[in-house]
C-alpha cells in the first residue's frame, strides 16, 4: 500500500497505518461502550456473537478495537501475554498478535484470514479477552464465580473447575432464580455495595451437561481454545429463564460437589470464600489495589459451603441458603 502526502510525495505504508477499516460497529459488552473497526465481515460476525444482546448500562469512555485481517498466515495458536506499564502484548505468531494500550483503551489486533474465520478462536484469544481485560483496568474486578439472584439479591457460587458452578446456576435459573453468569462474574469497582456484573446471554457447559439437562441434547459439543470440551448455549433459547446484567450480592456459596457426599450446609468465614473468588493476574499495584478494595466488600456477607452429590440436593441447599439470606436482610442483620 502507498499513500501521498501534502507535497504529492508517494510514501509506502509497510506499517499499515493507513489500512482501510470500513466496517464499523458499536457494542456494549456487559453494558460498557466499545467501538470496533475492521476490514473483515468475519470479525463483525464474531463480535455479534459476543455482544449483540447487550444494551448500554454504564457511562464510560468507549473502548476501541481496530482489527486488521490479512490474507497471509495460518490459524493462531495459544498466544503469550506480556505487560509492561500500560502496554499489553498478545502474540501468537507473526500474523496473529495484538497490542493493547490501557491508558487510551485502544487495542490494535492483527490476525490472518484463517484465524478470523474461526469465530470461536477469534473471540477467545482476541475479541472477548481484550475487551474484558480493558474493563478490568478501570471498572471491574474479575471473579471466578457463577452468579444468580432471587428477589433482587445475588449469590456468588465459587469452587474449583468442575465443581458444578454452571450446572447449579442453570438449574437454579430453571427453578425460578434469575441468571447472571455461569463461571465468570465481575464486581463493580465503584460504589459502596458489592454489585455483581454477569454475562447473562450465554451459558457454557461441560460436554456431559445433556445428561443433567436433556433439553441441551441438540447443541453441538466442541473443543474450546483452552482445550476443554463443552457446549455453549444462548439463554435466549430458553425464554422462561429470567436474566439480569447486575445485582447486589447478598451471599457467597462455596460448592463441594463430590461422589458419596451427604447433603450438608455449613457456615464458613467470608474471607475463605473471597480468596477463592478473586480471579485475576497482577496488572500492577494500582489496579490490583482496586480489585482488592472491591473484593473486600464481600467480607461482610454471609458465606457457606454446600456439600452435595446430586444436583437436586445442591439446589435444595442453595434455596435454603437463599431463604436465610432473605430472612437476614428482612431483619436488618446478617443471615
Residue pairs with C-beta under 8 A, 6 or more apart in sequence:
1 12
1 13
1 16
1 18
1 19
2 10
2 11
2 12
2 13
3 10
3 11
3 13
3 18
4 10
4 11
5 11
13 19
16 68
16 110
19 39
19 68
20 39
21 37
21 38
21 39
21 66
21 67
21 68
22 39
23 37
23 38
23 39
23 40
23 41
23 43
23 44
24 35
24 36
24 37
24 38
25 35
25 36
25 44
25 47
25 48
26 33
26 34
26 35
26 36
26 62
27 33
27 34
27 35
27 36
27 47
27 50
27 51
27 52
27 54
28 34
28 51
28 54
28 55
28 56
28 57
29 50
29 51
29 54
29 128
29 131
29 132
29 135
30 54
30 57
30 132
30 135
30 140
30 186
30 197
30 198
30 199
30 245
31 54
31 55
31 56
31 57
31 58
31 197
31 245
31 246
32 57
32 58
32 60
32 63
32 135
32 139
33 56
33 60
33 61
33 62
33 63
34 51
34 62
34 63
34 64
34 65
34 131
35 62
35 63
35 64
35 65
36 43
36 44
36 47
36 64
36 65
36 67
37 64
37 65
37 66
37 67
38 44
38 66
38 67
38 68
38 69
39 67
39 68
39 69
40 67
40 69
40 113
40 116
42 69
42 113
42 116
42 117
42 119
42 122
43 67
43 69
43 116
43 122
43 127
45 119
46 116
46 119
46 122
46 123
46 127
47 127
49 119
49 123
50 123
50 127
50 128
50 131
51 131
53 201
53 234
53 236
54 201
54 245
57 245
57 246
58 139
60 138
60 139
61 105
62 105
63 105
63 106
63 107
63 131
63 134
63 135
64 104
64 105
64 106
64 107
65 107
65 109
65 127
65 130
65 131
66 106
66 107
66 108
66 109
67 109
67 110
67 111
67 116
67 126
67 127
68 108
68 109
68 110
68 111
69 111
69 112
69 113
69 116
70 95
70 110
70 111
70 112
70 113
71 112
71 113
72 95
72 112
73 93
73 94
73 95
73 96
73 111
73 112
73 113
73 114
73 115
74 93
74 95
74 112
74 114
74 115
75 112
75 114
75 115
75 118
75 121
76 92
76 93
76 95
76 96
76 111
76 112
76 115
76 121
76 125
76 126
77 92
77 93
77 96
78 92
78 125
78 225
78 226
79 90
79 91
79 92
79 96
79 97
79 125
80 89
80 90
80 91
80 92
81 88
81 89
81 90
82 88
82 89
82 91
83 89
83 283
83 284
85 284
86 101
86 102
86 103
87 99
87 100
87 101
87 102
88 99
88 100
88 102
88 133
89 97
89 98
89 99
89 100
90 97
90 98
90 99
90 100
90 125
90 126
90 129
90 130
91 97
91 98
92 125
95 110
95 111
95 112
95 115
96 110
96 111
96 112
96 115
96 125
97 109
97 110
98 107
98 108
98 109
98 110
98 126
98 130
99 107
99 108
100 106
100 107
100 108
100 130
100 133
100 134
101 107
102 134
102 137
105 134
105 138
107 130
107 134
109 126
109 127
109 130
111 122
111 126
115 121
115 122
116 122
120 222
120 224
120 225
121 225
124 224
124 225
124 226
125 225
132 140
132 142
135 186
136 142
136 186
136 280
136 283
136 287
136 291
137 283
137 287
138 189
139 188
139 189
139 190
140 186
140 187
140 188
140 189
140 197
141 186
141 187
141 189
141 278
141 280
141 290
141 291
141 294
141 295
142 184
142 185
142 186
142 279
142 280
142 291
143 156
143 158
143 184
143 185
143 186
143 187
143 196
143 277
143 278
143 279
143 295
144 158
144 183
144 184
144 276
144 277
144 278
144 279
145 156
145 157
145 158
145 165
145 181
145 183
145 184
145 185
145 277
145 279
146 156
146 157
146 165
146 166
146 168
146 169
146 180
146 181
146 182
146 183
146 185
147 154
147 155
147 156
147 157
147 169
147 180
147 181
147 185
147 196
147 198
147 247
147 249
148 154
148 155
148 157
148 169
148 172
148 173
148 177
148 178
148 179
148 180
149 155
149 177
149 178
149 180
149 244
149 247
150 176
150 177
150 178
150 322
150 326
151 326
152 247
152 248
153 247
153 248
153 249
153 250
153 251
153 322
153 325
153 326
153 329
154 180
154 196
154 247
154 248
154 249
154 250
154 251
155 249
155 250
155 251
155 252
155 253
155 318
155 321
155 322
155 325
156 185
156 196
156 249
156 251
156 252
156 253
156 273
156 277
156 298
157 165
157 168
157 169
157 253
157 255
157 318
158 165
158 252
158 253
158 254
158 255
158 273
158 276
158 277
159 165
159 254
159 255
159 256
159 257
159 276
162 206
163 255
163 256
163 257
164 255
164 257
164 311
164 314
165 182
165 183
165 255
166 182
166 183
166 203
166 204
166 205
166 206
166 209
167 205
167 206
167 209
167 212
167 213
167 311
168 255
168 257
168 311
168 314
168 315
168 318
169 179
169 181
169 182
169 203
170 179
170 182
170 203
170 205
170 213
171 212
171 213
171 311
171 314
171 315
172 179
172 315
172 318
173 179
173 235
173 241
173 242
173 243
174 213
174 238
174 240
174 241
175 315
175 319
176 242
177 242
177 322
178 242
178 243
178 244
178 247
179 198
179 200
179 203
179 235
179 241
179 242
179 243
179 244
180 196
180 197
180 198
180 199
180 200
180 243
180 244
180 245
180 246
180 247
181 196
181 198
181 199
181 200
182 199
182 202
182 203
182 204
182 205
183 204
184 199
184 279
185 196
185 197
185 198
186 196
186 197
186 198
187 194
187 195
187 196
187 197
187 249
187 294
187 295
187 297
187 298
188 195
188 197
188 246
188 294
189 290
189 291
189 293
189 294
192 297
193 248
193 249
193 297
194 248
194 249
194 294
194 297
194 298
194 301
195 246
195 247
195 248
195 249
196 246
196 247
196 248
196 249
197 245
197 246
198 244
198 245
198 246
200 235
200 243
200 244
200 245
201 234
201 235
201 236
201 243
202 232
202 233
202 234
202 235
203 232
203 233
203 235
204 224
204 230
204 231
204 232
204 233
205 213
205 216
205 230
205 231
205 232
205 233
206 228
206 229
206 230
206 231
207 221
207 229
207 230
207 231
209 216
209 231
210 216
210 217
210 219
210 231
212 311
215 238
216 231
216 233
219 231
219 232
219 233
220 231
221 229
221 230
221 231
222 229
222 230
222 231
223 229
224 230
235 241
235 243
249 297
249 298
249 301
250 301
250 302
250 325
250 329
250 335
251 301
251 302
251 303
251 304
251 321
251 322
251 324
251 325
251 335
252 270
252 273
252 274
252 277
252 298
252 301
252 302
252 303
252 304
253 273
253 303
253 304
253 305
253 306
253 318
253 321
254 268
254 272
254 273
254 276
254 303
254 304
254 305
254 306
255 305
255 306
255 314
256 305
256 306
256 307
256 308
257 307
257 308
257 309
257 314
258 307
258 309
259 309
260 309
261 307
261 308
261 309
262 307
263 307
263 308
263 309
263 313
263 316
263 317
264 306
264 307
264 308
264 317
265 304
265 305
265 306
265 307
265 317
265 320
265 321
266 304
266 305
266 307
267 302
267 303
267 304
268 303
268 304
268 305
269 303
270 298
270 299
270 300
270 301
270 302
270 303
271 299
272 303
273 298
273 303
274 295
274 296
274 298
274 299
277 295
277 298
278 291
278 292
278 295
280 288
280 291
282 288
300 334
301 334
302 321
302 324
302 325
302 328
302 334
302 335
304 321
306 314
306 317
306 318
306 321
307 317
308 314
308 317
321 335
324 335
325 335
326 335
327 335
328 334
328 335
329 335
